[in-house]
Amino acid sequence: MSHETLDAAAGLLPAEAIDAIERAATSAHRHEDLFSERAANIRQSAVRDVFDISMRPGLVSLAGGSPYLQSLPLERLAQTAATIIAQDGLTALQYGGGQGLEELRGQICEVMAAEGILDAAPRNVVITAGSQSAQDVATKVFCNPGDVVLVENPTYVGALNTFEAYQVQVETVEMDDDGLVPELLEAKIAALQTAGRNIKFLYTIPSFNNPSGITLAQDRRQHIVDICRRANILVLEDNPYGLLRFDGAPLTPLRADNPADVIYMGSFSKIFAPGLRIGWALVPEHLQRRYYLAAEAVTLCPPALNQMLVSAYLRDYDWKGQIETYRGLYAERCRAMLDALEEHMPDGASWTSPDGGFFVWVTLPEGVDTYPLLKKAIDAGVVFIPGAAFTPSDEPSNKLRLAFSAAPPEAITEGVRRLAPVLREAIAAL
C-alpha cells in the first residue's frame, strides 16, 4: 500500500521490483534475523513519499496538508525565539518535565475552551510531539498485538501506520455525508465481539476528516460515544482542524460532555506551526498516570524551547486573530478547488464539499485505480495522494485526496486543470 508510492510517483521501478531489491538488500545481511515482527509492519508513508516529490520545480502540489505559514508574523516570532534563548536559555535548552510545561498546559486548556471543552484541567494534559506521538502512546498503552482498533473509512494514513507497527487489527466503519454512521458502528462492534475479538478504541477525526473533509454531524456525536461506552470501548478523538471551520463556531468535540470516555488529541501543527512538533492529549483522570509514563518513556520530555515559543505565541500574540486569518484563507482556497473541480472534472467524478479543514476527497467510477494514475499526473505537472493510502485494505482504490491549504487559488485552479485529462482518460478506458 503506502510504502509502494515512492517508486510509482518517481517513475523509477515497478513496486514489485523495488520490494525485491529491498528484500535482497536486507536478507543478504546476518542482521536480518534480528528484526522484530513489529518492524515488518512499519511502512513508508505515502504522504511523506509524495511530499518529497512535490518539492520538484514546476509541479503543482495538491498533495500535502501543510498550513500556509506565510501568514505568520515570522520576523516577530524570530525576535521572540531570540529573547527566550537570551533571557531563559538555561531553561529553554535544558531537560524539562515529562508532562510538559505547566504554563503551556494551562494555555492549552484555554485553546480547548475555544473549541467547546470547558472542564479541562492542566494536570490531565500531556504534551506530545504532535498528535502523531499522542496516537502512538495511546496505541502503546492500550493495545496488544491482535487487538482491534476501529477507524472511519477513510482515515488518516499516519494513524494507520501507527496501528500497523503495533500489530493491531484495524477494522473500518463506513461514513456518509454526515460522518460515521452510528448504526454501522453498532453492527461492526456486535459482529466483532460475537467473534471474540477484543476492541480497544475507536479512532476518529470527527471534524473535517483527513482525508475526506467530511464532518461528523452534531446530532450523531453523543450517539457515537454512547455506543462505544456501552461496549467498553474508548474513543480516541483526533481534532487538529476543529478551529478551522470556515463559517461559524467550532462544532462541539466528543470530549466536551464525556470526560471519562474520550482521549482528546490536539495539535499546534495546523493552527500555528507544524515544525515545532507540539501537540497534546487530554486524558481522562483515571488513565492519565499510565498514559503520561508511556509518553515519558518515549521522549523523556517535550522540547522546552519549542514549548516556550508556543507559550509565548499564545500569551503575547493574537492567536485567535491568526486563526480567523487561516479560516478566511482556507475558505477561499477550498472554494477555488470546488469551482475548479466543477469546471474541469470529467463526468463520473464526484467529490466532497468540506466546511473546514484542508482536504477534498474525489471519487471516480468503480474500476478506476488511482494509484497508477499518480505517475501520469506527475508527468502532467500535478501531485495528489491516491486513496489507497487511507485504508488498511490492499484493494485498489478509486479515490484520491486533494489538499487546498498550501497552494494559492490560481495554483489550485491550474493543478485541477492539469489533473482533469488524466482522470478523464482513465474513466474513458473503463
C-alpha positions in Angstrom: 0.0 0.0 0.0 1.7 3.2 1.2 5.2 2.0 1.0 4.9 1.4 -2.7 4.1 5.0 -3.6 7.6 6.5 -3.9 8.6 4.2 -6.8 5.4 4.8 -8.7 5.5 8.6 -8.1 9.1 9.0 -9.1 8.6 6.8 -12.2 11.6 4.6 -11.3 10.7 0.9 -11.0 7.6 -1.2 -10.5 6.6 -1.8 -6.9 7.4 -5.5 -7.2 11.0 -4.7 -8.3 11.5 -2.2 -5.5 10.3 -4.7 -3.0 12.6 -7.4 -4.4 15.6 -5.0 -4.2 14.7 -4.2 -0.6 14.4 -7.9 0.4 17.7 -8.7 -1.3 19.5 -5.9 0.5 18.3 -7.0 3.9 18.2 -10.7 3.6 21.8 -10.8 2.4 22.9 -9.5 5.8 23.0 -11.6 9.0 21.2 -8.9 10.9 18.0 -9.7 9.0 17.3 -12.3 11.7 17.3 -9.7 14.4 14.4 -7.7 13.2 11.2 -7.9 15.3 7.9 -8.9 13.9 6.8 -5.3 14.6 9.5 -4.0 12.2 7.9 -5.8 9.3 4.7 -3.8 9.8 6.4 -0.4 9.7 5.8 1.1 6.3 6.9 4.2 4.5 4.1 6.8 4.5 2.6 7.6 1.1 2.1 11.2 2.2 5.8 11.6 3.1 6.9 10.0 -0.2 4.8 12.3 -2.3 5.7 15.3 -0.1 9.3 14.9 -1.1 8.4 14.6 -4.8 6.1 17.6 -4.7 9.1 19.8 -4.0 10.2 19.5 -7.6 10.1 22.8 -9.5 7.1 23.2 -11.8 4.8 20.8 -10.1 1.6 21.9 -8.6 1.2 20.1 -5.3 -2.3 19.2 -4.2 -0.8 16.5 -2.0 0.5 17.6 1.4 -1.8 19.1 4.0 0.5 21.9 5.1 -0.6 25.1 6.7 0.0 28.4 5.0 2.8 29.7 7.2 3.4 32.8 5.1 0.6 34.5 7.0 2.5 34.2 10.3 4.5 37.2 11.7 7.8 35.5 11.1 10.1 38.4 11.9 8.4 39.0 15.3 8.5 35.3 16.1 12.2 35.2 15.3 12.7 38.0 17.9 10.6 36.1 20.4 12.7 33.0 20.0 15.9 35.0 20.4 14.6 36.6 23.5 13.6 33.3 25.0 17.1 32.0 24.5 18.8 35.2 25.7 16.7 35.6 28.8 15.7 32.0 29.7 18.2 29.9 27.7 19.2 27.8 30.7 15.6 26.6 30.9 14.8 26.5 27.2 17.9 24.4 26.3 17.7 22.1 29.3 15.8 19.0 30.1 12.2 19.6 31.2 9.4 17.8 32.9 8.0 14.8 31.1 4.4 16.0 31.1 5.3 19.4 29.6 5.5 23.0 30.9 2.7 23.9 33.4 2.1 27.3 31.8 1.6 25.8 28.4 -0.7 23.1 29.7 -2.9 25.8 31.2 -2.9 27.7 27.9 -3.8 24.5 26.1 -6.9 24.3 28.3 -7.8 27.8 27.1 -7.4 26.7 23.4 -9.7 23.7 24.1 -12.2 26.0 25.8 -12.4 27.9 22.4 -13.4 24.6 20.9 -16.1 23.8 23.5 -14.2 21.8 26.1 -14.8 23.8 29.3 -13.7 21.5 32.1 -10.1 20.5 31.1 -7.5 20.6 33.9 -3.8 21.1 33.2 -3.0 18.1 35.3 -4.7 15.9 32.7 -2.9 17.4 29.7 0.2 15.6 28.4 2.2 17.5 25.9 3.4 15.3 23.0 5.5 15.6 19.8 2.4 16.4 17.7 -0.8 14.4 17.8 1.1 11.7 15.9 3.0 10.9 19.0 -0.2 11.1 21.1 -1.7 8.4 18.8 1.4 6.2 19.2 1.3 6.5 23.0 -2.4 5.6 23.1 -1.8 2.5 21.0 1.2 1.5 23.1 -0.7 1.9 26.3 -3.9 0.1 25.3 -3.2 -2.4 22.5 -1.7 -5.8 22.5 -0.9 -7.5 19.2 -4.1 -8.8 17.6 -6.4 -6.3 19.4 -8.8 -4.4 17.3 -9.0 -0.7 16.6 -12.0 0.8 14.8 -11.5 3.6 12.3 -13.5 5.6 9.9 -13.2 4.7 6.2 -11.2 6.5 5.0 -8.8 7.7 7.8 -5.5 9.4 8.4 -2.6 7.5 7.0 -0.3 8.3 9.9 -2.7 6.6 12.3 -2.8 3.5 10.1 1.0 3.3 10.1 1.0 3.5 13.9 -1.6 0.7 14.2 0.3 -1.5 11.8 3.5 -1.0 13.7 1.9 -2.2 16.9 0.4 -5.2 15.1 -3.2 -4.1 15.7 -6.0 -5.3 13.6 -7.7 -2.3 12.0 -11.5 -2.6 11.2 -13.2 0.2 9.3 -16.7 1.7 9.7 -18.2 3.5 6.7 -19.2 7.2 6.6 -21.9 9.0 4.7 -22.1 12.8 4.1 -22.8 13.3 7.8 -19.8 11.3 9.0 -19.5 8.0 10.8 -22.8 6.1 10.6 -23.9 5.1 14.2 -25.9 2.0 13.0 -22.9 0.7 11.1 -20.6 1.3 14.1 -23.0 -0.6 16.4 -23.3 -3.5 13.9 -19.5 -3.7 13.5 -18.9 -3.8 17.2 -21.5 -6.5 17.7 -20.1 -8.7 15.0 -16.5 -8.4 16.3 -17.5 -9.1 19.9 -19.5 -12.1 18.8 -16.4 -13.3 17.1 -14.5 -13.0 20.3 -12.4 -10.0 19.2 -11.0 -7.5 21.8 -11.8 -4.0 20.7 -9.8 -1.3 22.5 -10.8 2.0 20.9 -12.4 3.9 18.1 -10.0 6.3 16.4 -12.0 9.2 14.9 -11.4 12.6 13.2 -14.9 14.0 13.6 -14.3 17.5 12.2 -13.1 17.8 8.6 -11.8 14.2 8.4 -8.4 13.6 6.9 -8.6 12.7 4.0 -12.3 13.1 3.2 -13.1 16.5 4.6 -16.3 15.0 6.0 -17.6 16.3 9.3 -19.5 14.2 11.9 -22.9 15.8 12.3 -23.5 17.3 15.7 -26.6 15.2 16.4 -24.5 12.0 15.9 -21.6 12.9 18.2 -23.1 11.8 21.5 -24.7 8.8 19.9 -21.2 7.6 18.8 -19.8 8.0 22.3 -22.8 6.2 23.9 -22.4 3.2 21.6 -18.7 2.9 22.5 -19.3 3.4 26.2 -21.9 0.6 26.3 -19.3 -1.7 24.6 -16.5 -0.5 27.0 -14.5 0.9 24.1 -12.6 4.1 24.5 -12.9 7.0 21.9 -9.6 8.5 20.6 -10.7 11.8 19.2 -8.2 13.5 16.9 -9.1 17.1 16.3 -6.3 19.1 14.7 -8.7 21.0 12.4 -11.5 21.8 14.8 -10.9 25.5 15.0 -10.6 25.8 11.2 -14.3 25.8 10.4 -14.8 28.2 7.6 -18.1 29.7 8.9 -19.5 29.7 12.4 -18.3 28.4 15.7 -16.4 25.1 16.0 -18.6 22.0 16.4 -18.5 20.7 20.0 -15.9 17.9 20.4 -16.9 14.5 21.5 -14.8 15.0 24.6 -16.8 18.1 25.8 -19.5 16.1 27.6 -17.6 12.8 28.0 -14.6 13.4 30.2 -14.2 9.7 31.3 -14.6 8.1 27.9 -12.7 10.2 25.4 -9.0 10.8 25.0 -8.8 14.1 23.1 -5.8 14.9 20.9 -4.9 18.4 19.7 -2.1 19.9 17.8 -0.5 23.3 17.1 0.6 21.9 13.7 -2.5 23.3 11.8 -3.3 26.4 13.9 0.3 27.6 14.4 3.4 25.7 13.1 4.0 22.0 12.4 7.8 22.3 12.6 7.6 22.8 16.3 6.1 19.4 16.8 4.0 20.3 19.8 0.7 18.6 20.3 -1.2 17.3 23.3 -3.5 14.7 24.8 -6.3 15.5 27.3 -6.5 12.2 29.1 -9.3 11.0 31.5 -8.2 11.4 35.1 -8.2 7.6 35.8 -6.0 7.0 32.7 -3.6 9.9 33.0 -0.8 8.3 35.0 -0.2 5.3 32.7 -0.5 7.5 29.6 1.9 10.1 30.9 4.5 7.4 31.9 4.3 5.8 28.5 4.8 9.2 26.8 7.8 10.0 29.1 9.4 6.6 28.2 9.4 7.6 24.5 10.5 11.2 24.5 11.8 11.7 28.1 10.4 15.3 27.8 8.9 17.5 25.2 11.4 20.1 23.8 11.4 23.1 26.2 12.4 25.7 23.7 9.5 24.8 21.4 7.1 24.7 24.2 8.2 28.1 25.4 7.8 29.6 21.9 4.3 28.2 21.6 3.5 29.5 25.1 4.8 33.0 24.2 2.7 32.9 21.0 -0.4 32.1 23.0 0.4 34.7 25.6 1.7 37.6 23.5 0.2 37.3 20.1 -3.3 37.5 18.7 -3.6 33.7 18.1 -7.3 33.8 17.8 -7.0 36.5 15.1 -4.5 34.4 13.3 -7.0 31.5 13.3 -9.5 33.9 11.8 -6.9 34.7 9.1 -6.4 31.0 8.4 -10.1 30.4 8.2 -10.5 33.0 5.6 -7.5 31.8 3.6 -8.6 28.2 3.6 -12.2 29.0 2.8 -11.1 31.0 -0.3 -8.8 28.1 -1.4 -11.4 25.5 -0.8 -13.9 27.5 -2.9 -11.2 27.8 -5.6 -10.8 24.0 -5.6 -14.5 23.3 -5.7 -15.0 25.7 -8.5 -12.2 24.2 -10.5 -13.5 20.7 -9.9 -16.9 21.8 -11.1 -15.4 23.3 -14.3 -12.8 20.7 -15.2 -13.7 17.3 -13.8 -15.0 14.6 -16.2 -18.4 13.1 -16.0 -18.4 10.2 -13.5 -16.3 12.0 -10.9 -17.7 13.3 -7.6 -16.2 15.0 -4.6 -16.9 16.1 -1.0 -17.6 19.8 -0.1 -15.9 20.4 3.2 -16.9 23.3 5.5 -13.4 23.4 7.2 -10.0 21.7 7.3 -7.6 21.1 4.4 -8.9 18.4 2.1 -11.3 17.4 -0.7 -12.0 13.7 -1.4 -12.6 12.8 -5.1 -14.3 9.6 -6.1 -14.0 8.1 -9.6 -16.2 5.4 -11.1 -15.7 1.8 -9.9 -12.9 0.1 -11.8 -10.5 3.1 -11.8 -7.4 2.6 -9.7 -5.9 6.0 -8.7 -2.6 4.6 -7.7 -1.1 4.1 -11.2 -2.6 7.5 -12.2 -0.1 9.3 -9.9 2.8 8.8 -12.3 0.7 10.2 -15.2 -0.4 13.1 -13.0 3.2 13.9 -12.2 4.1 13.9 -15.9 1.2 16.3 -16.3 2.6 18.6 -13.6 0.4 17.9 -10.6 0.6 15.8 -7.5 -2.1 14.1 -5.4 -2.4 11.3 -2.8 -4.0 8.1 -4.0 -6.9 6.9 -1.9 -5.3 3.5 -1.1 -3.1 5.3 1.4 -6.0 6.0 3.7 -7.4 2.5 4.2 -6.0 -0.7 5.7 -7.2 -2.7 2.7 -4.8 -3.8 0.0 -7.5 -3.5 -2.7 -7.3 -0.8 -5.4 -9.0 2.4 -4.6 -11.0 4.7 -7.0 -10.5 7.7 -4.6 -7.9 10.4 -4.3 -7.2 13.2 -1.9 -6.6 16.8 -2.9 -5.2 19.4 -0.4 -6.0 23.1 -0.9 -4.3 24.5 2.2 -0.8 25.3 1.0 -1.5 26.5 -2.6 -2.8 29.9 -3.7 -6.2 29.9 -5.6 -4.6 30.3 -9.0 -2.3 27.3 -8.5 -5.2 25.2 -7.2 -7.1 26.0 -10.4 -4.1 25.2 -12.6 -3.5 21.9 -10.7 -7.0 20.7 -11.2 -6.9 21.7 -14.8 -3.8 19.6 -15.3 -5.2 16.6 -13.4 -8.6 16.5 -15.2 -7.3 15.0 -18.5 -5.5 12.2 -16.6 -8.7 11.3 -14.8 -10.8 11.6 -18.0 -8.5 9.2 -19.8 -8.8 6.7 -17.0 -12.6 6.9 -16.9 -12.8 6.6 -20.7 -10.6 3.4 -20.6 -13.2 1.5 -18.5 
